[in-house]
Amino acid sequence: MRHLFMKMHLLEQRMFKWINGRLHHPVLNFWLFYLTHLGGATSAIGINLLIWALSPEPLRTAGLKALTALAISHLPVAVAKKLYPRMRPYLALPGTNTFHNPLKDHSFPSGHTTAIFASTVPYMMAFPALTVILLPLACIVGFSRIYLGLHYPSDVFAGAVIGSGVAAGTVVLWF
């Protein structure tokens, strides 16, 4: 079992280095540096608050569901970061491409990815036509976390699962 875990870890490191190193390009550097902030607390909370406060129904309710999912989803993220204190890749892997002011807390799971999926899934469930825009956008934010040297692929995958799961549960259990 340990041998399998080591092989998976090496495969993930190779995948990380390919995304973070071989794919680097000035155009991607610009766009991914800015798009990644859509998963940050300020953007995720701000956008959903504006939608909830200023939109008509049923968009207003979807905004409230997204805010609720966003708040709830960060509980398992905070617990996982304490239980699994994984060092960020730019600190663990020499030669990692990163940008100014990188985060210094634990890597697993990705909070930005959790936030973007928790924020977008309620809208996708309420308005399925938006999925063609919101799902790629959420995936781009997750991808940007690897590209910017801040997370491993499994951090992003875990964030997507947590955010999507909490958001789907929030929508299904909505009163």
C-alpha positions as a Python dict, from the first residue, in 0.01 Angstrom:
ca = {
    (1, 'M'): (0, 0, 0),
    (2, 'R'): (286, 235, 83),
    (3, 'H'): (442, 162, -258),
    (4, 'L'): (115, 257, -431),
    (5, 'F'): (94, 579, -229),
    (6, 'M'): (451, 673, -327),
    (7, 'K'): (378, 606, -697),
    (8, 'M'): (66, 825, -680),
    (9, 'H'): (262, 1099, -505),
    (10, 'L'): (532, 1094, -774),
    (11, 'L'): (269, 1098, -1050),
    (12, 'E'): (103, 1400, -888),
    (13, 'Q'): (437, 1582, -863),
    (14, 'R'): (505, 1515, -1232),
    (15, 'M'): (158, 1644, -1322),
    (16, 'F'): (215, 1953, -1107),
    (17, 'K'): (555, 2023, -1266),
    (18, 'W'): (410, 1985, -1616),
    (19, 'I'): (126, 2233, -1547),
    (20, 'N'): (338, 2472, -1343),
    (21, 'G'): (649, 2457, -1559),
    (22, 'R'): (595, 2342, -1915),
    (23, 'L'): (268, 2527, -1969),
    (24, 'H'): (393, 2867, -1851),
    (25, 'H'): (324, 3141, -2102),
    (26, 'P'): (294, 3522, -2061),
    (27, 'V'): (-72, 3523, -2172),
    (28, 'L'): (-164, 3251, -1921),
    (29, 'N'): (41, 3426, -1653),
    (30, 'F'): (-173, 3737, -1694),
    (31, 'W'): (-517, 3575, -1717),
    (32, 'L'): (-471, 3304, -1456),
    (33, 'F'): (-319, 3547, -1205),
    (34, 'Y'): (-638, 3755, -1219),
    (35, 'L'): (-898, 3480, -1270),
    (36, 'T'): (-772, 3290, -965),
    (37, 'H'): (-908, 3570, -746),
    (38, 'L'): (-1265, 3471, -834),
    (39, 'G'): (-1217, 3191, -580),
    (40, 'G'): (-1085, 3427, -312),
    (41, 'A'): (-1299, 3531, -18),
    (42, 'T'): (-1347, 3891, -127),
    (43, 'S'): (-1468, 3805, -477),
    (44, 'A'): (-1672, 3499, -386),
    (45, 'I'): (-1854, 3670, -100),
    (46, 'G'): (-1886, 4003, -280),
    (47, 'I'): (-2027, 3866, -606),
    (48, 'N'): (-2276, 3640, -429),
    (49, 'L'): (-2384, 3918, -192),
    (50, 'L'): (-2447, 4150, -486),
    (51, 'I'): (-2650, 3885, -668),
    (52, 'W'): (-2852, 3811, -355),
    (53, 'A'): (-2911, 4178, -274),
    (54, 'L'): (-2980, 4317, -621),
    (55, 'S'): (-3131, 4039, -831),
    (56, 'P'): (-3493, 3937, -881),
    (57, 'E'): (-3620, 3590, -796),
    (58, 'P'): (-3520, 3312, -864),
    (59, 'L'): (-3166, 3443, -908),
    (60, 'R'): (-3186, 3602, -564),
    (61, 'T'): (-3253, 3266, -397),
    (62, 'A'): (-2970, 3103, -592),
    (63, 'G'): (-2741, 3378, -459),
    (64, 'L'): (-2848, 3306, -102),
    (65, 'K'): (-2792, 2933, -155),
    (66, 'A'): (-2445, 3009, -294),
    (67, 'L'): (-2362, 3227, 8),
    (68, 'T'): (-2482, 2953, 243),
    (69, 'A'): (-2283, 2684, 61),
    (70, 'L'): (-1977, 2910, 60),
    (71, 'A'): (-1997, 2959, 437),
    (72, 'I'): (-2059, 2591, 516),
    (73, 'S'): (-1792, 2463, 274),
    (74, 'H'): (-1513, 2636, 455),
    (75, 'L'): (-1568, 2437, 773),
    (76, 'P'): (-1440, 2109, 624),
    (77, 'V'): (-1159, 2302, 452),
    (78, 'A'): (-1045, 2449, 785),
    (79, 'V'): (-1058, 2106, 951),
    (80, 'A'): (-869, 1936, 666),
    (81, 'K'): (-597, 2203, 666),
    (82, 'K'): (-542, 2133, 1040),
    (83, 'L'): (-555, 1752, 1008),
    (84, 'Y'): (-340, 1732, 692),
    (85, 'P'): (-79, 2010, 714),
    (86, 'R'): (59, 1971, 363),
    (87, 'M'): (333, 2210, 257),
    (88, 'R'): (255, 2420, -50),
    (89, 'P'): (432, 2300, -365),
    (90, 'Y'): (630, 2621, -420),
    (91, 'L'): (784, 2561, -74),
    (92, 'A'): (840, 2187, -125),
    (93, 'L'): (952, 2164, -487),
    (94, 'P'): (1255, 2364, -605),
    (95, 'G'): (1208, 2551, -931),
    (96, 'T'): (834, 2603, -892),
    (97, 'N'): (698, 2906, -1076),
    (98, 'T'): (504, 3132, -842),
    (99, 'F'): (401, 3493, -825),
    (100, 'H'): (440, 3772, -570),
    (101, 'N'): (294, 3728, -221),
    (102, 'P'): (218, 3355, -236),
    (103, 'L'): (12, 3205, 45),
    (104, 'K'): (194, 3045, 336),
    (105, 'D'): (-77, 2837, 507),
    (106, 'H'): (-131, 2467, 435),
    (107, 'S'): (-201, 2343, 86),
    (108, 'F'): (-467, 2072, 130),
    (109, 'P'): (-743, 2129, 23),
    (110, 'S'): (-765, 2432, -206),
    (111, 'G'): (-988, 2695, -44),
    (112, 'H'): (-1015, 2898, -366),
    (113, 'T'): (-1133, 2591, -558),
    (114, 'T'): (-1377, 2503, -280),
    (115, 'A'): (-1515, 2857, -287),
    (116, 'I'): (-1562, 2879, -664),
    (117, 'F'): (-1741, 2543, -680),
    (118, 'A'): (-1953, 2619, -371),
    (119, 'S'): (-2044, 2952, -535),
    (120, 'T'): (-2121, 2829, -885),
    (121, 'V'): (-2299, 2496, -830),
    (122, 'P'): (-2619, 2653, -689),
    (123, 'Y'): (-2647, 2871, -1002),
    (124, 'M'): (-2579, 2573, -1228),
    (125, 'M'): (-2848, 2372, -1052),
    (126, 'A'): (-3102, 2657, -1069),
    (127, 'F'): (-3015, 2759, -1426),
    (128, 'P'): (-2864, 2459, -1612),
    (129, 'A'): (-2791, 2671, -1921),
    (130, 'L'): (-2530, 2862, -1714),
    (131, 'T'): (-2328, 2541, -1672),
    (132, 'V'): (-2153, 2598, -2007),
    (133, 'I'): (-2006, 2918, -1864),
    (134, 'L'): (-1977, 2851, -1491),
    (135, 'L'): (-1829, 2499, -1496),
    (136, 'P'): (-1534, 2593, -1721),
    (137, 'L'): (-1482, 2908, -1514),
    (138, 'A'): (-1471, 2705, -1191),
    (139, 'C'): (-1230, 2457, -1352),
    (140, 'I'): (-1007, 2742, -1471),
    (141, 'V'): (-987, 2880, -1116),
    (142, 'G'): (-889, 2534, -989),
    (143, 'F'): (-634, 2492, -1268),
    (144, 'S'): (-490, 2837, -1190),
    (145, 'R'): (-410, 2725, -835),
    (146, 'I'): (-177, 2457, -976),
    (147, 'Y'): (-40, 2682, -1251),
    (148, 'L'): (48, 2952, -997),
    (149, 'G'): (242, 2701, -783),
    (150, 'L'): (6, 2716, -484),
    (151, 'H'): (-160, 2373, -492),
    (152, 'Y'): (-111, 2016, -603),
    (153, 'P'): (-374, 1858, -831),
    (154, 'S'): (-517, 1656, -539),
    (155, 'D'): (-564, 1978, -338),
    (156, 'V'): (-770, 2120, -624),
    (157, 'F'): (-964, 1798, -675),
    (158, 'A'): (-1049, 1782, -304),
    (159, 'G'): (-1159, 2147, -310),
    (160, 'A'): (-1384, 2083, -609),
    (161, 'V'): (-1540, 1780, -439),
    (162, 'I'): (-1596, 1965, -110),
    (163, 'G'): (-1736, 2277, -276),
    (164, 'S'): (-1961, 2085, -515),
    (165, 'G'): (-2080, 1842, -250),
    (166, 'V'): (-2165, 2111, 4),
    (167, 'A'): (-2336, 2323, -262),
    (168, 'A'): (-2543, 2032, -395),
    (169, 'G'): (-2637, 1937, -39),
    (170, 'T'): (-2734, 2297, 37),
    (171, 'V'): (-2959, 2314, -270),
    (172, 'V'): (-3121, 1975, -207),
    (173, 'L'): (-3183, 2044, 163),
    (174, 'W'): (-3301, 2404, 108),
    (175, 'F'): (-3626, 2463, 293),
}
